[in-house]
Amino acid sequence: MIALLVLAATVLALSSGVIAASWKRYGQAALNARQDWRNCPQSREIRFRIVEYGAKPRGKVIALPIRPKAAPAYRQPLRAAA
């Protein structure tokens, strides 16, 4: 039990250290990423055109007969011999 507690504390300490180091290194860049993207001239204007080739689909609705499933016939349960 103590070994499990020591292992959990070690993993927690290592993961906290890694998160703190990466936040220190990349945190400010992550906070400024949205503003940098808005200021980027390539992403300020996006144009697109939808082109459709071929014949337009003309679907027909076919009404199929739908029959409800028949309920299974009731069978008497087996009785144990007395």
trRosetta pair geometry for C-beta under 8 A, 3 or more apart (Angstrom, degrees):
i j d omega theta_ij theta_ji phi_ij phi_ji
1 4 5.8 -52 -154 32 32 112
1 5 6.6 31 149 -16 64 106
2 5 5.5 -54 -151 37 36 113
2 6 6.3 37 151 -19 67 105
3 6 5.7 -53 -147 37 32 111
3 7 6.3 35 152 -20 64 106
4 7 5.6 -52 -146 36 31 113
4 8 6.3 31 154 -19 64 106
5 8 5.8 -52 -145 36 31 111
5 9 6.4 30 155 -17 64 106
6 9 5.8 -55 -147 38 31 110
6 10 6.3 32 154 -21 64 107
7 10 5.7 -56 -148 35 30 112
7 11 6.4 27 156 -16 65 107
8 11 5.9 -54 -146 38 30 110
8 12 6.2 32 154 -19 64 108
9 12 5.6 -55 -146 38 30 113
9 13 6.3 30 156 -20 65 106
10 13 5.8 -55 -146 36 29 109
10 14 6.3 24 157 -14 65 108
11 14 5.9 -56 -144 40 29 108
11 15 6.1 23 160 -14 65 111
12 15 6.1 -58 -140 41 25 105
12 16 6.1 26 159 -19 63 110
13 16 5.9 -57 -145 37 26 110
13 17 6.4 27 156 -19 62 108
14 17 5.8 -58 -150 36 30 112
14 18 6.4 27 155 -18 65 107
15 18 5.7 -53 -145 37 33 111
15 19 6.3 34 155 -19 66 106
16 19 5.8 -55 -146 37 30 110
16 20 6.2 29 156 -18 65 108
17 20 5.8 -56 -145 38 29 110
17 21 6.2 28 157 -18 65 108
18 21 5.8 -55 -145 37 29 110
18 22 6.3 22 159 -13 65 108
19 22 6.1 -59 -145 41 28 104
19 23 6.1 28 157 -20 65 109
20 23 5.8 -56 -144 37 28 110
20 24 6.3 31 156 -21 63 106
21 24 5.7 -54 -149 34 30 112
21 25 6.4 20 155 -12 64 111
22 25 5.7 -60 -144 42 34 107
22 26 5.7 -20 174 27 72 111
22 27 7.9 116 125 -47 57 81
23 26 7.0 -75 -121 59 20 73
23 27 4.3 44 -177 -63 65 119
24 27 6.4 8 -75 1 13 118
26 29 5.3 -64 -161 48 62 114
26 30 5.7 65 142 -29 86 104
27 30 5.7 -59 -150 34 29 110
27 31 6.5 24 156 -16 66 105
28 31 5.7 -53 -148 36 34 110
28 32 6.3 18 158 -6 67 111
29 32 6.0 -66 -143 47 29 101
29 33 6.4 56 152 -58 64 91
30 33 5.7 -26 -150 -12 33 121
32 35 5.5 -63 -162 48 63 109
32 36 5.6 65 141 -27 86 106
33 36 5.7 -58 -145 38 30 112
33 37 6.3 31 157 -22 65 106
34 37 5.8 -54 -151 33 30 111
34 38 6.6 30 152 -18 63 104
35 38 5.6 -51 -149 35 35 112
35 39 6.4 27 155 -14 66 109
36 39 5.8 -61 -146 42 31 107
36 40 6.6 48 151 -42 64 98
37 40 5.6 -39 -152 9 34 119
37 43 5.7 -46 -178 83 76 160
38 43 7.6 -95 -105 96 20 116
38 44 7.5 68 -175 -90 48 84
40 43 4.5 47 85 23 112 105
40 44 6.8 -173 88 -29 56 83
41 44 5.7 -44 -144 15 37 118
41 45 7.8 -11 177 16 62 95
43 46 7.3 -2 -156 -54 47 102
52 56 7.8 51 135 -92 136 77
55 58 7.9 -60 149 -4 108 94
